[in-house]
Amino acid sequence: MASRKKVLLKVIILGDSGVGKTSLMNQYVNKKFSTQYKATIGADFLTKEVMVDDRLVTMQIWDTAGQERFQSLGVAFYRGADCCVLVYDVNNNKSFETLDSWRDEFLIQASPRDPENFPFVVLGNKIDMEESKRAVSQKRAMTWCQSKGNIPYFETSAKEAINVENAFQTIAKNALQQETDADFYNDFPDPIKIDNDTSKYDSCGC
Amino acid sequence: MWWFYNSSPEPQASRTSADEEALADYIYSKVIYQAGVDFESKPMVIICASNLPDPIEVDYDRILSRILLKLDLFVESDYTVVLFAGGAKHNPGWSWMLRAYKSLSRKYKKNLKSLYIVQATTWARISFDFMNAIISPKFAKKIRYIHSLSELANFVPLTQIDIPPAVYEHNLKYEDKITLPSSVNYKENKRLMFGVPLEVLMGTEGENGLPRVVRDCVTYLRAEGLQVEGVFRRSPSSTLLRQAKEAYDRGNPINLSDYGVHTAAVLLKMFFNDLPVSIFPMQTYDVLKQIRGKQHYLGRIEFIRSSIFPLLSPASIILLQYVCSLLNEISKYKDINLMTAYNLAVMFAPNLVHSGNPMLDVSMCILSRNNENSGGGVGILMKLAIEQFDLMFEGYEPRDCVRDVSVENGTISMSSSMSGSIESSDTPISPSSPSSPPKYPSLRKVRSLAAVSNLIINGSGLDPFRVGAGVEISGVKVQGMVSRSQPVTPYSDIPGSPASMSSIEELRRAMPWAS
């Protein structure tokens, strides 16, 4: 059993185009926000080392393209995920309404062992925008999260770095929980041999 | 609908003629309109309750008089009315209904052969029956209540009717999908739009003109979508999208402004994505990959025109040019809509490839974040085609000149809208095949520009396309980008191996710069 060894956690970020998936990832990993409006193609990932409950874990965060066409890539990207982050834009009703289909899509494509208890985290992004633009109330979002098995919910702003750190800490924690559970079910030894090469993925800090 | 808010508290006194005109326009395009003739060649009048405005903002008596005015055009001979009752947001109320019913004097009732009331609420049904029982039992016989649009299709030619999205949406409560009866009436009309080979839609040389959905979407987006933030990036409501797509496949008339800009943009992308053979088939990948090796953008354009365009079907080039001209226009408003050529290429390119290997497709469409001029062949091509539209398609006939041939109701109607002129006079275009591209497009302008710019480039010793070819390393953490030059088995195919491991191993191999 993996007890003190270094763990790699795979986190997938999903959500409609333009809700801020790339920005959230960049804010968390690089502490940067770009006002550039730039679409993502295919998928991109960044890694970051974090301490979770006194354990050093490497989070590999996959940022996916929100557009329709490459959803067929899902299988390749979603497999082996330890946590799925669903992002919507609190000022865009439609992006909230599609959370359901993103979640279903993920569960179908990733086919986790225990779909009922697979960790999701929902982020309502762009709370820095003026209140009058807000289209999805916190209450409505929380009700949805509750109905889907108490998914943790955070309201974030990638632009102003509000709640981002917090949210990803929970993501890491839940992912680690999932990873440990997955280990428990594994009959064969954990085949992730990342330790020798961690330097490649490590950062030098900045 | 600005006139809602224009109506003053004292509507009788200060109603302007412009106000009145706007109301009339609205009523006659959305509330009551004709949809050709029914199966027995009687004029078919459509009334949509779902498009009735808010009674608080508009005086319903004004609407009633408008409706009667319209009906006056038909009452002299037999006619049919289809009333879509479902999906209505505003209830006109009892007293108005009664007044409306009373205003339908004998003149209106006499020649009305059948009145189809579609998806009436139980309440509306009871009130209708009640009024009929009291006022005219004879008239009641002409009324038929219809549950679903599929049922309606048995009585009237459904595919002729421009049905508002709210009615489609309401119909979902009764049935999941509209099925047309297999009668002769629909056979000749049936025109699938999505998932049909381009040659079938447009003819091998593109002689049949543009597919209806493509023309509609581009025309509408050009009129309403140029300045909309995130056009081609934002997603529409999936219900609306599905309704619009199915309406096109059934051959229904459809008004895209009822569906919005994002629906139209995604519909257009979907048309390309659903093509059985994509615009850039897999056989073109090897040549597409060579674009990256060409240096200056002019060299790339020349290469694309001389080596890639000839590999594409004439219909593909027509479509590509037609769409890129729209994307080019959209990119000119990038300060407002935020859609740069890069963003538009990223959003559009993936719909143009379909090799069956999604990883390979991604690698073709990729555009590097750090160096926007680097990436996969289709990505680069699309970005260039958007930025340098005029150069890329120089000598190709402007698409609005393509004669629009459409087969409707079995008769061929040809409308020739020759507008716009061909800029370069050195590329004569054979008038016999107006839509086919010139066999060897002139590259004179491109060549001369290339020569000039080579001088400039060489002089400054800069090569804008050689920097950072696809390598993405963020200063702090290693950043991966899935881009492969070789087709590799997707890792999902490796049985029994946890993907997290295999994907990392795979990625490491695929991305040597990460080590």
Chai-1 contact restraints between the chains, C-beta under 6 A:
chainA,res_idxA,chainB,res_idxB,connection_type,confidence,min_distance_angstrom,max_distance_angstrom,comment,restraint_id
A,K10,B,S500,contact,1.0,0.0,6.0,A-B,restraint_1
A,D16,B,S235,contact,1.0,0.0,6.0,A-B,restraint_2
A,S17,B,R233,contact,1.0,0.0,6.0,A-B,restraint_3
A,S17,B,R234,contact,1.0,0.0,6.0,A-B,restraint_4
A,S17,B,S235,contact,1.0,0.0,6.0,A-B,restraint_5
A,G18,B,G230,contact,1.0,0.0,6.0,A-B,restraint_6
A,G18,B,R233,contact,1.0,0.0,6.0,A-B,restraint_7
A,G18,B,R234,contact,1.0,0.0,6.0,A-B,restraint_8
A,V29,B,K477,contact,1.0,0.0,6.0,A-B,restraint_9
A,N30,B,V476,contact,1.0,0.0,6.0,A-B,restraint_10
A,Y37,B,L338,contact,1.0,0.0,6.0,A-B,restraint_11
A,A39,B,R233,contact,1.0,0.0,6.0,A-B,restraint_12
A,A39,B,N343,contact,1.0,0.0,6.0,A-B,restraint_13
A,A39,B,V346,contact,1.0,0.0,6.0,A-B,restraint_14
A,A39,B,M347,contact,1.0,0.0,6.0,A-B,restraint_15
A,I41,B,V346,contact,1.0,0.0,6.0,A-B,restraint_16
A,I41,B,C365,contact,1.0,0.0,6.0,A-B,restraint_17
A,I41,B,I366,contact,1.0,0.0,6.0,A-B,restraint_18
A,G42,B,V362,contact,1.0,0.0,6.0,A-B,restraint_19
A,G42,B,V482,contact,1.0,0.0,6.0,A-B,restraint_20
A,D44,B,M481,contact,1.0,0.0,6.0,A-B,restraint_21
A,F45,B,G480,contact,1.0,0.0,6.0,A-B,restraint_22
A,L46,B,K477,contact,1.0,0.0,6.0,A-B,restraint_23
A,L46,B,Q479,contact,1.0,0.0,6.0,A-B,restraint_24
A,T47,B,K477,contact,1.0,0.0,6.0,A-B,restraint_25
A,Q67,B,M347,contact,1.0,0.0,6.0,A-B,restraint_26
A,R69,B,N273,contact,1.0,0.0,6.0,A-B,restraint_27
A,R69,B,P350,contact,1.0,0.0,6.0,A-B,restraint_28
A,R69,B,N351,contact,1.0,0.0,6.0,A-B,restraint_29
A,F70,B,P350,contact,1.0,0.0,6.0,A-B,restraint_30
A,S72,B,P358,contact,1.0,0.0,6.0,A-B,restraint_31
A,L73,B,P358,contact,1.0,0.0,6.0,A-B,restraint_32
A,V75,B,S492,contact,1.0,0.0,6.0,A-B,restraint_33
A,A76,B,P490,contact,1.0,0.0,6.0,A-B,restraint_34
A,A76,B,Y491,contact,1.0,0.0,6.0,A-B,restraint_35
A,A76,B,S492,contact,1.0,0.0,6.0,A-B,restraint_36
A,R79,B,S492,contact,1.0,0.0,6.0,A-B,restraint_37
A,R79,B,A499,contact,1.0,0.0,6.0,A-B,restraint_38
A,G80,B,P498,contact,1.0,0.0,6.0,A-B,restraint_39
A,G80,B,A499,contact,1.0,0.0,6.0,A-B,restraint_40
A,G80,B,S500,contact,1.0,0.0,6.0,A-B,restraint_41
A,K94,B,S237,contact,1.0,0.0,6.0,A-B,restraint_42
A,P191,B,M501,contact,1.0,0.0,6.0,A-B,restraint_43
A,I192,B,M501,contact,1.0,0.0,6.0,A-B,restraint_44
A,K200,B,S515,contact,1.0,0.0,6.0,A-B,restraint_45
A,Y201,B,V478,contact,1.0,0.0,6.0,A-B,restraint_46
A,S203,B,V476,contact,1.0,0.0,6.0,A-B,restraint_47
A,S203,B,K477,contact,1.0,0.0,6.0,A-B,restraint_48
A,C206,B,V476,contact,1.0,0.0,6.0,A-B,restraint_49
